[in-house]
């Protein structure tokens, strides 16, 4: 039969094992959160864009007679144009001003 001292030691070992396991689980969860953190903002923007552009997608789908690929491609091209055209325009402005100032 176990003595009172052996019972207390066994209880302490179980408590220590439980604390170690919970600490390791907490560390693992924190590590997973640190890995996933950089991806949260782009995923949220993707969700926002998907929800806001869905009505446009359905209208284009009706215009192209149900061709899903064509509708998705048109939306992609429109969004790319909205991103690329101002970028090129803004990039060209400072370059032209710099070349004009050096030619004087």
C-alpha positions in Angstrom: 0.0 0.0 0.0 1.2 3.5 -0.8 2.2 5.8 2.0 1.0 9.4 2.3 4.5 10.6 1.1 4.4 8.5 -2.0 0.9 9.7 -2.8 2.0 13.3 -2.5 5.1 12.7 -4.8 2.9 11.1 -7.4 0.5 14.0 -7.3 3.3 16.5 -7.6 4.7 14.6 -10.6 1.3 14.7 -12.3 1.0 18.4 -11.6 4.5 19.1 -13.0 3.8 17.0 -16.1 0.5 18.9 -16.6 2.2 22.3 -16.3 5.0 21.3 -18.7 2.4 20.1 -21.3 0.3 23.2 -21.0 3.4 25.4 -21.3 4.5 23.5 -24.4 1.0 23.8 -25.9 0.9 27.5 -25.2 4.4 28.0 -26.8 3.2 26.0 -29.9 0.1 28.1 -30.2 2.1 31.3 -29.9 4.6 30.1 -32.6 1.7 29.2 -34.9 0.2 32.6 -34.4 3.5 34.3 -35.2 3.7 32.3 -38.4 0.1 33.1 -39.5 0.2 36.8 -38.4 1.7 38.2 -41.7 -1.0 36.5 -43.7 -4.0 37.8 -41.8 -4.1 41.3 -43.4 -3.9 40.1 -47.1 -6.6 37.4 -46.4 -8.9 40.1 -44.9 -8.3 42.3 -47.9 -9.1 39.4 -50.2 -12.4 38.7 -48.4 -13.3 42.4 -48.5 -12.6 42.6 -52.3 -14.4 39.3 -53.0 -17.5 40.6 -51.2 -17.5 44.0 -52.7 -16.8 42.8 -56.3 -19.3 40.0 -56.4 -22.2 42.2 -57.7 -19.9 43.4 -60.5 -19.0 39.8 -61.2 -22.7 38.8 -61.5 -23.5 41.7 -63.8 -20.5 40.8 -66.0 -21.6 37.2 -65.9 -25.0 38.2 -67.4 -23.3 40.4 -70.0 -21.0 37.6 -71.2 -23.9 35.0 -71.2 -22.8 32.9 -68.2 -19.1 32.5 -69.1 -17.5 32.5 -65.7 -13.9 32.6 -66.9 -14.5 35.6 -69.1 -16.2 37.5 -66.3 -13.4 36.7 -63.8 -10.7 37.7 -66.4 -12.4 41.0 -67.1 -12.6 41.9 -63.4 -8.9 40.9 -62.9 -7.9 43.1 -65.9 -9.9 46.0 -64.6 -8.3 45.7 -61.1 -4.8 45.4 -62.6 -5.4 48.5 -64.7 -6.5 50.3 -61.6 -3.3 49.4 -59.9 -0.8 49.6 -62.7 -1.8 52.8 -64.6 -1.6 55.2 -61.6 1.7 53.5 -60.5 3.3 54.1 -63.9 1.9 57.6 -64.1 3.2 58.5 -60.6 6.6 56.9 -61.4 7.0 58.8 -64.6 6.2 62.2 -63.1 9.3 62.5 -60.7 11.6 61.1 -63.4 10.5 63.7 -65.9 10.9 66.5 -63.3 14.3 65.3 -62.4 15.5 65.1 -66.0 14.1 68.7 -66.6 15.9 70.1 -63.6 19.2 68.6 -64.7 18.9 69.8 -68.3 18.6 73.4 -67.3 
